[in-house]
Amino acid sequence: MGDPHSRKNQTLNRLRAQLRKKKESLADQFDFKMYIAFVFKDKKKKSALFEVAEVVPVMTNNYEENILKGVRESSYSLDSSIELLQKDVVQLHAPRYQSMRRDVIGCTQEMDFILWPRNDIEKVVCLLFSKWKGTDGEPFRPVQAKFEFHHGDYEKQFLHLLSRKDKAGLIVNNPTQSIFLFINRQHLQTPKTKAIIFKLCSVCLYLPQDQLTHWGVGTIEDHLRPYMPD
């Protein structure tokens, strides 16, 4: 008899092999919850916290065209993109969310958060929770992976995108390539000035399949507490 860790790995490997035959992702065997926090530089100001309405898992190969498009546009390097494509990476796509503010709870909407030009945001943080499908009585557990995108990192990429003419389909990513933000570019016209703004329209998290069962401790409430609005 092998140790519990070896048996668990053997079980996951068998499941991966079965899923590959069905062209499914291991992530399809999980239910997910995702939260997005926009953390402000002013620590007296509470974060803007949103719950994602639906988390859609997508296999990396389904997004191959978008990844290679990012290479062509110098959003990230060819080597790092090949590495992403060769890994068993799950993409967790989140196009809609709802605010966790008590006065607007229940209002699900398309993502439409202005990220630039503004200088009050310190970082964007995503918190991911999961559990096996079919375990209705079980709580969601925190996935032990870090998803953070600091203002200075995405601002550099926005400045690079200013010269582009595309209005939609723009993508920026954090240095560890764990968060990809899909951005819409809009023109804001006032009587005196004309400005370009970049709005978040969806989020995609990249997670290696072997980290899907790397769970931490604590409840959803425990992990959201630092970001919860009053």
N, C-alpha and C positions, 0 to 999 in steps of 0.2 A: 504493500500500500504506500503510495506517495504521500507527501505532506499536503495539507489543505491548499496551500498556495499553488502547488503543481497541479493538483486536481482541478482547481479553478481555471488555471491557464489552459489545461487540456480541454475542458468543457467549452471555454470561450473560443478556442481554435477550431473545435468541431463545429460550433455554431457559425463561426465566420465562413468555414468551408461550405456549409449548407446554404448560407445566405448568398455566397458568391454564385452558386449554381442558380439561385432564383433571381440574381441581379438585384438583391436588396442590400441595405446597409445594416450593420449591427445596431445602429442608432434607431432603426425602425422598431426595435424591440423595447424601446424606452418611451416613457412619457416625460416631457420636459416642462419646466417653468423657468422663465427668464425675466430678469428685472434690469432696467437701465437707469443709472443715476448720473446726473450732470452735477458734478461737485464744484462748488464755487470757491474762488480764492479767499473770499471773505468768510472766515470760519463762523461768524455770527449769523450768516445766512444759510438756511437749511438747503440741502440738495434738492434738485428737482428729480423726483423719483417716479418711474413709470413701470407698469407691469405689461409685458408683451402679451398680446391677445392670443397668439398662436405661434408656436415654434415649429418650423418646418425643416426636418433633416433632409439634406441633399448630399449625395456622394460627390466626392471631389471631381471625378471624371465628367459629371454633368455640367460642371462649371469650368471645364478646361478652356473653352473659348474665352471666357472672361479673364481667366488668369493670364493667358497668353496675350490678350489685348493689353493688360496692364504692363507686360514686358515691352510691347511695342511702343507704349507711351511713356516708358521709363518710370512707371510708378514703382516698380521694384525689379530686381535683377533676374536674369534668365536662370542663373544657378539656383536661386532660392525658389523660383517657381517650379523648376524641374523637381526639386526636393519635395515641394508640396504635392505635386502630382504623383510622385512615386510612393508617398506615404499613404497608409490607410487613414486618410483624414476625413472627418465628418464636418460638413458645413451645417450650421444651425441658423436658419434664415428667419428674420423677424421683421415683417413689414408694417405691423400695426400694433398700437399700444394704447394704454389708458393711464391717466394720471392717478397717483396714489394720494393726491390731496383729497381730504374728506369732503370738500364742497363740490368736487367734480367726479367722484368715483362712479364708475359705470358708463362713462362716455368713451367708448372705443373709437379711435380715429387713426387715419393714416399718419405715419410719422411726418412731422412738419416742424422740426426744431431748428431755429437759426443758430448755427455754429460760428459763423464769421460774416461780417467783421464785428467781433466783440472780444473784450479782453478780461471778462470777469469769470470765465470758466477755468478751473485748474485742470480738470480731466474728466473723461467719460469712463464710467465703470460699469461693466456688465456682471451680473451675478447669475450663475446657472445652477439649477437644481434638477434632479432626475430620480426616476424609480423605474423598475421593470414594469412593462405593460401587464395588465391583469391582476395587479396587486392593489386593488381599490382601497383596502383598509390600511395600507402602509403609507407613511409620510414621505414626502419628497426629501431627498438628502442633498447636501451641497456637494457639487463637483469640485474637486481640488485642482482648480486651474485658474490662472490669473488673467483677467481680461481688462486691461486698462489702456487708455489712449490719452496722452497728455497734450495739453493745448499747444505747446511749442512744437510738438511732432506733427500734428495735423495742420497747423498754420503754415509751416514750410511748404507742405504739399498744396495747400490752397493758393499760396502765392505763385506756385508753379502753374496751377490751373488757370490763373487769371488770363493768360495769353491764349487759352483754348476757346473755341467758339461753341463747343457742345453745351447744351443746356441740361441734358439728362445723361444718365449712364456713367457719371463720374465716380471714381472709386479712390478712396484713400485708406491706408492701413497703418497700424502701429508697427514699431520696429521689430517686434517678435512675431508679426504676422498672425496674431491670434484674433484680432478684430479688423474687419473690413467695413467701412462706412460707405454707403451708397448716397451720393450727393446730387441734389438738383441745384442748378445755378439760375438765379433770377435777377432781373434788373429792377431796381427800385428808383422810380422817377419822382422827384419833387420839383417844385417851381424853380429852385435854384441849383439843384445838383442831380446827378445821375450816379447811382451806386450799384455795385454788384454784391449780392449776398449769396452765401452758400447755406442751403438747408439740408438737414438730414432727412432722407426719405426711407431708408431701411438699414438694418444692421445684420451682419453675418459673422458668426463666430466660427473659428477653425479649431477643431479639437481632434487630436489623434484618437483613433478608435480604442487603443489600449488604455486610454484615460477615462473612458466612459464609466468604468466601475471604480475609479479612484474617488471614493466618497470621504468627506470629512465628517465632523461632528456638529451638532447644533441644529436648531430648527430654522425654517425660513425666517421667522420673526427675529430670531437671534442675529442673523446675518444682515437683515434689513435695518435693524435698529439704528445704526449710525447714520443712515441716510433718510430715515422717515421724516416726512414733514409734520408740523404741529397739527 
